[in-house]
């Protein structure tokens, strides 16, 4: 593939990828989650009653798919999907340099044994690639939710819940410092890697004893030969060909992933550039069209909350709205405590069942004098 060719003429001293290469492969990883989240939200919005769970469990669905994808690439190519895309692989930091000649592994089978990750290294890699980012994302979401709750005046809290509320306030106070420390460690590793003071750019990668290295000629040749041999051998009986069908389909799936995912990533990077701030003037020139008319009012879902008889009432509590708040996904107005609590529990509009989050709430100011 084209991503390998840029490194074939590199000397032995340039086995380690540059700082820009490792940042590029990390930026590719950061694009995949928002794209998957948007796709799941679009699918769930089409049939909110039946597919709303896709949006509510979008993080878990992405994590499972990411685990399957990364486990496949780590097992087959000794690197994640983004690392393999940029012609990189994972290698133990304790690998002896005596096993290499002129910057490449010896041709006596060392390339196969040294470059392949062990099961333990692969499991640790999956822990740092999938599990820890998922837990960090959930902590960030929990912090944002608690910060919104602590910013609101609480009417009454039972005595037995005061201790829990106190722990939540401590978490809201301490978590920003923990987050700052976490990001500072990552920044220090990247700066040290930039100035060749560290063999890894990623603290979790250093923790599991791995580093990134460019693919050698032997690695590329082995992967090319393995990728080309996916047809069942000719001259065999139909029974043997039938037994070989699962491996043939698996190899075909590998080729589809290897050629299809880079195209998808390229399309996502193009969209990221198109909607970036640097390209805002181009987007404004192309999309400078008359303002369309407002969309029609969304009707209540079949099993959704029915609208009250008076427009000033909240659809949830059926009382006159206090602190009116609109849900941007559907346009309906509720009491802020009612809709905030409902979104935290169900993750959808109570009237239309459209997937929604607490970040999509819009406070309204109503002048009662008019």
C-alpha positions as CSV (number, residue, x, y, z in Angstrom):
1,X,0.0,0.0,0.0
2,X,1.0,3.6,-0.5
3,X,1.5,4.3,3.2
4,X,4.4,1.9,3.3
5,X,6.4,3.3,0.4
6,X,7.4,6.5,2.2
7,X,9.6,4.6,4.6
8,X,11.4,2.1,2.3
9,X,14.3,4.4,1.7
10,X,14.8,5.4,5.3
11,X,18.2,4.6,6.9
12,X,18.7,2.5,10.0
13,X,18.9,5.5,12.2
14,X,15.3,6.5,11.3
15,X,13.5,3.4,12.5
16,X,11.6,5.4,15.1
17,X,8.7,7.4,13.6
18,X,8.9,11.2,13.7
19,X,6.8,13.2,16.1
20,X,4.5,14.3,13.2
21,X,3.8,10.6,12.3
22,X,2.7,9.6,15.8
23,X,0.6,12.7,16.1
24,X,-1.0,12.0,12.7
25,X,-2.0,8.5,13.7
26,X,-3.4,9.7,17.0
27,X,-5.5,12.4,15.2
28,X,-6.9,9.6,13.0
29,X,-8.1,7.8,16.1
30,X,-9.7,10.9,17.5
31,X,-11.8,11.2,14.3
32,X,-13.4,7.8,14.4
33,X,-15.4,8.1,17.7
34,X,-17.2,11.3,16.7
35,X,-18.0,9.9,13.3
36,X,-19.5,6.7,14.8
37,X,-21.4,8.7,17.4
38,X,-22.9,10.9,14.6
39,X,-23.8,7.9,12.6
40,X,-25.6,6.2,15.5
41,X,-27.4,9.4,16.3
42,X,-28.6,9.7,12.7
43,X,-29.8,6.1,12.7
44,X,-31.6,6.4,16.1
45,X,-33.3,9.7,15.0
46,X,-34.9,7.9,12.0
47,X,-36.8,5.5,14.3
48,X,-36.5,6.8,17.9
49,X,-39.0,4.3,19.4
50,X,-37.1,1.2,18.1
51,X,-33.6,2.4,17.6
52,X,-33.2,5.0,20.4
53,X,-31.0,2.5,22.3
54,X,-28.3,3.0,19.7
55,X,-27.8,6.5,20.9
56,X,-28.1,5.8,24.6
57,X,-25.5,3.0,24.4
58,X,-23.4,4.6,21.6
59,X,-20.2,4.7,23.7
60,X,-20.5,1.0,24.6
61,X,-21.2,0.1,21.0
62,X,-18.2,2.0,19.7
63,X,-16.0,0.5,22.4
64,X,-17.0,-3.1,21.4
65,X,-16.4,-2.4,17.7
66,X,-13.2,-0.7,18.5
67,X,-12.1,-3.7,20.6
68,X,-12.8,-6.1,17.7
69,X,-11.0,-3.9,15.2
70,X,-8.0,-3.1,17.3
71,X,-7.6,-6.7,18.4
72,X,-7.6,-7.9,14.8
73,X,-4.9,-5.4,13.8
74,X,-2.8,-6.0,16.9
75,X,-2.9,-9.8,16.4
76,X,-2.2,-9.6,12.6
77,X,0.0,-6.6,12.2
78,X,1.3,-5.9,15.7
79,X,-0.2,-2.4,15.6
80,X,-3.5,-0.6,15.9
81,X,-5.5,0.4,12.8
82,X,-4.2,3.9,12.7
83,X,-0.6,2.8,13.4
84,X,-0.8,0.2,10.6
85,X,-2.3,2.9,8.3
86,X,0.9,5.0,8.8
87,X,3.2,2.0,8.4
88,X,4.0,1.6,12.1
89,X,4.1,-1.3,14.4
90,X,4.5,-2.0,18.2
91,X,7.7,-3.4,19.5
92,X,9.0,-4.2,22.9
93,X,11.3,-1.6,24.3
94,X,13.5,-4.4,25.6
95,X,14.2,-5.8,22.1
96,X,17.9,-6.3,21.8
97,X,19.6,-4.4,19.0
98,X,21.8,-7.4,18.4
99,X,19.0,-9.1,16.5
100,X,19.2,-6.5,13.8
101,X,21.6,-6.1,10.9
102,X,21.7,-2.8,8.9
103,X,18.6,-1.6,10.6
104,X,16.4,-4.6,9.8
105,X,15.8,-7.9,11.5
106,X,17.8,-10.9,10.4
107,X,16.3,-13.1,7.7
108,X,16.5,-16.2,9.8
109,X,12.9,-15.9,11.1
110,X,13.7,-13.2,13.5
111,X,11.3,-10.8,11.8
112,X,8.4,-13.1,12.6
113,X,9.3,-13.8,16.2
114,X,10.5,-10.3,17.2
115,X,7.8,-8.2,15.6
116,X,4.8,-10.2,16.7
117,X,3.2,-9.1,20.0
118,X,2.7,-11.7,22.7
119,X,-0.8,-12.3,24.0
120,X,0.1,-10.4,27.2
121,X,1.3,-7.4,25.2
122,X,-1.8,-7.5,23.1
123,X,-4.1,-7.6,26.1
124,X,-2.3,-4.7,27.7
125,X,-2.5,-2.8,24.5
126,X,-6.2,-3.3,24.3
127,X,-6.5,-2.1,27.9
128,X,-4.7,1.2,27.0
129,X,-6.5,1.6,23.7
130,X,-10.1,0.7,24.5
131,X,-10.8,0.3,28.2
132,X,-8.9,3.2,29.7
133,X,-10.2,5.8,27.1
134,X,-13.7,4.5,27.7
135,X,-13.4,4.9,31.4
136,X,-11.9,8.4,31.0
137,X,-14.8,9.4,28.7
138,X,-17.4,8.2,31.3
139,X,-15.6,10.2,34.0
140,X,-15.7,13.3,31.8
141,X,-19.4,12.8,31.2
142,X,-20.1,12.2,34.8
143,X,-18.2,15.3,35.8
144,X,-20.1,17.5,33.3
145,X,-23.4,16.1,34.6
146,X,-22.5,16.7,38.2
147,X,-21.3,20.2,37.4
148,X,-24.7,21.0,35.9
149,X,-26.5,19.5,39.0
150,X,-24.3,21.4,41.5
151,X,-24.9,24.6,39.6
152,X,-28.6,24.3,40.3
153,X,-30.3,25.2,43.6
154,X,-31.5,22.1,45.4
155,X,-34.8,22.5,47.1
156,X,-34.6,19.7,49.6
157,X,-32.2,16.8,50.0
158,X,-32.9,14.0,52.5
159,X,-30.4,13.6,55.3
160,X,-29.3,10.2,54.2
161,X,-28.4,11.6,50.8
162,X,-26.4,14.6,52.1
163,X,-23.2,12.5,52.4
164,X,-23.5,11.4,48.8
165,X,-24.1,15.0,47.7
166,X,-20.9,15.9,49.7
167,X,-18.9,13.3,47.8
168,X,-20.2,14.6,44.5
169,X,-19.1,18.1,45.4
170,X,-15.6,16.8,46.3
171,X,-15.4,15.0,43.0
172,X,-16.4,18.1,41.1
173,X,-13.7,20.1,42.9
174,X,-10.9,17.5,42.6
175,X,-11.5,16.1,39.1
176,X,-10.3,19.1,37.2
177,X,-6.9,18.9,38.9
178,X,-6.7,15.1,38.1
179,X,-7.6,15.8,34.5
180,X,-5.0,18.6,34.3
181,X,-2.4,16.2,35.8
182,X,-3.4,13.5,33.3
183,X,-3.1,15.8,30.3
184,X,0.2,17.3,31.6
185,X,1.8,13.8,31.7
186,X,0.8,13.2,28.1
187,X,2.1,16.6,27.1
188,X,5.5,16.0,28.8
189,X,5.9,12.6,27.1
190,X,5.2,14.2,23.7
191,X,7.7,17.0,24.4
192,X,10.3,14.5,25.5
193,X,9.7,12.4,22.4
194,X,10.0,15.5,20.2
195,X,13.5,16.2,21.6
196,X,14.5,12.6,21.6
197,X,14.5,12.3,25.4
198,X,12.1,9.4,25.4
199,X,11.6,6.3,23.3
200,X,7.8,6.6,23.4
201,X,5.4,9.5,23.0
202,X,2.7,7.9,25.1
203,X,2.9,7.2,28.8
204,X,0.5,4.2,28.7
205,X,2.6,2.7,25.9
206,X,5.7,3.2,28.0
207,X,3.9,1.6,31.0
208,X,3.2,-1.7,29.1
209,X,6.8,-1.7,27.8
210,X,6.2,-1.0,24.1
211,X,7.3,1.5,21.5
212,X,6.5,2.4,17.9
213,X,8.7,1.6,15.0
214,X,8.4,1.8,11.3
215,X,7.7,-1.3,9.3
216,X,10.7,-2.9,7.8
217,X,11.0,-4.3,4.3
218,X,10.6,-7.8,5.7
219,X,7.4,-6.8,7.4
220,X,5.9,-5.3,4.3
221,X,6.9,-8.2,2.2
222,X,5.5,-10.7,4.6
223,X,2.2,-8.8,4.8
224,X,2.0,-8.5,1.1
225,X,2.5,-12.2,0.5
226,X,0.0,-13.1,3.2
227,X,-2.6,-10.7,1.8
228,X,-2.3,-12.0,-1.8
229,X,-2.8,-15.7,-0.8
230,X,-6.5,-15.7,0.1
231,X,-7.9,-18.0,-2.6
232,X,-8.3,-21.7,-1.8
233,X,-5.7,-23.9,-3.5
234,X,-6.8,-25.3,-6.9
235,X,-6.8,-28.9,-7.8
236,X,-8.5,-30.0,-4.5
237,X,-11.8,-31.7,-4.0
238,X,-15.0,-29.7,-3.3
239,X,-14.9,-31.0,0.3
240,X,-11.5,-29.5,1.0
241,X,-12.6,-26.2,-0.7
242,X,-15.6,-26.2,1.5
243,X,-13.4,-26.6,4.6
244,X,-11.2,-23.8,3.4
245,X,-14.2,-21.4,2.9
246,X,-14.1,-19.8,6.4
247,X,-10.5,-18.9,6.1
248,X,-11.1,-17.6,2.5
249,X,-13.9,-15.4,3.8
250,X,-11.8,-14.2,6.6
251,X,-9.0,-13.3,4.2
252,X,-11.5,-11.5,2.0
253,X,-12.8,-9.5,5.0
254,X,-9.2,-8.6,5.8
255,X,-8.7,-7.2,2.3
256,X,-12.0,-5.3,2.5
257,X,-11.0,-3.7,5.8
258,X,-7.5,-2.9,4.6
259,X,-8.8,-1.1,1.5
260,X,-12.1,0.2,2.7
261,X,-11.2,1.7,6.1
262,X,-8.5,4.0,4.7
263,X,-11.1,5.4,2.3
264,X,-13.5,6.1,5.1
265,X,-10.8,7.7,7.2
266,X,-9.8,9.9,4.2
267,X,-13.5,11.0,3.8
268,X,-13.7,11.8,7.6
269,X,-10.5,13.8,7.5
270,X,-11.9,15.7,4.5
271,X,-15.1,16.5,6.4
272,X,-13.0,17.6,9.4
273,X,-11.1,20.0,7.1
274,X,-14.3,21.2,5.4
275,X,-15.9,22.3,8.7
276,X,-12.7,23.6,10.3
277,X,-12.3,27.2,11.3
278,X,-9.5,27.7,8.8
279,X,-12.0,26.8,6.0
280,X,-14.9,28.7,7.4
281,X,-14.8,31.4,4.7
282,X,-15.0,28.8,2.0
283,X,-18.0,27.1,3.7
284,X,-19.7,30.4,4.2
285,X,-19.3,31.3,0.5
286,X,-20.7,27.9,-0.6
287,X,-23.5,27.7,1.9
288,X,-24.6,31.4,1.9
289,X,-28.2,30.7,0.9
290,X,-31.6,32.1,2.1
291,X,-32.7,31.0,5.5
292,X,-35.1,28.0,5.1
293,X,-38.6,28.1,6.7
294,X,-38.9,26.5,10.1
295,X,-39.5,22.8,10.1
296,X,-43.0,21.4,10.9
297,X,-43.8,20.7,14.5
298,X,-42.8,17.2,15.5
299,X,-45.8,15.0,16.6
300,X,-45.7,13.0,19.8
301,X,-44.4,9.4,19.5
302,X,-46.8,6.5,19.8
303,X,-45.7,5.7,23.4
304,X,-44.5,9.2,24.2
305,X,-45.8,11.7,26.8
306,X,-49.0,13.3,25.7
307,X,-49.1,17.1,25.4
308,X,-51.0,19.0,28.2
309,X,-54.2,20.9,27.4
310,X,-52.7,24.3,28.0
311,X,-49.5,25.4,26.3
312,X,-48.1,26.9,29.5
313,X,-48.0,23.5,31.2
314,X,-45.0,21.2,31.4
315,X,-45.6,17.9,29.5
316,X,-43.9,16.0,32.3
317,X,-45.4,17.4,35.5
318,X,-48.6,18.8,33.9
319,X,-48.1,22.0,36.0
320,X,-47.3,25.5,34.9
321,X,-43.7,25.6,33.8
322,X,-41.1,27.0,36.1
323,X,-37.7,27.9,34.7
324,X,-38.8,27.0,31.2
325,X,-36.3,25.1,29.1
326,X,-36.5,24.1,25.5
327,X,-35.1,20.8,24.1
328,X,-33.4,21.7,20.9
329,X,-33.9,18.3,19.3
330,X,-37.7,18.5,19.4
331,X,-38.5,22.1,20.2
332,X,-40.8,21.3,23.1
333,X,-40.6,23.3,26.4
334,X,-40.5,21.8,29.8
335,X,-39.6,22.7,33.4
336,X,-35.8,22.6,33.7
337,X,-35.7,20.1,36.7
338,X,-38.2,17.8,35.0
339,X,-36.5,17.6,31.6
340,X,-33.0,17.5,33.1
341,X,-33.9,14.5,35.3
342,X,-35.7,12.7,32.5
343,X,-32.8,13.1,30.1
344,X,-30.4,11.8,32.7
345,X,-32.5,8.6,33.1
346,X,-33.8,7.9,29.6
347,X,-31.6,9.9,27.2
348,X,-34.5,10.9,24.8
349,X,-37.2,13.5,24.4
350,X,-40.2,12.4,26.5
351,X,-42.7,13.6,23.8
352,X,-41.0,12.5,20.5
353,X,-38.5,9.9,21.8
354,X,-35.8,11.5,19.8
355,X,-32.3,10.8,21.2
356,X,-31.3,13.8,23.3
357,X,-28.7,14.8,25.9
358,X,-28.6,17.3,28.7
359,X,-26.2,19.4,26.7
360,X,-29.1,20.1,24.2
361,X,-31.2,22.0,26.7
362,X,-31.7,25.7,26.1
363,X,-32.9,28.0,28.9
364,X,-35.6,30.5,27.9
365,X,-36.2,34.0,29.2
366,X,-39.9,34.9,29.2
367,X,-40.9,38.5,30.0
368,X,-43.9,38.1,32.2
369,X,-44.8,41.8,31.9
370,X,-45.9,41.4,28.2
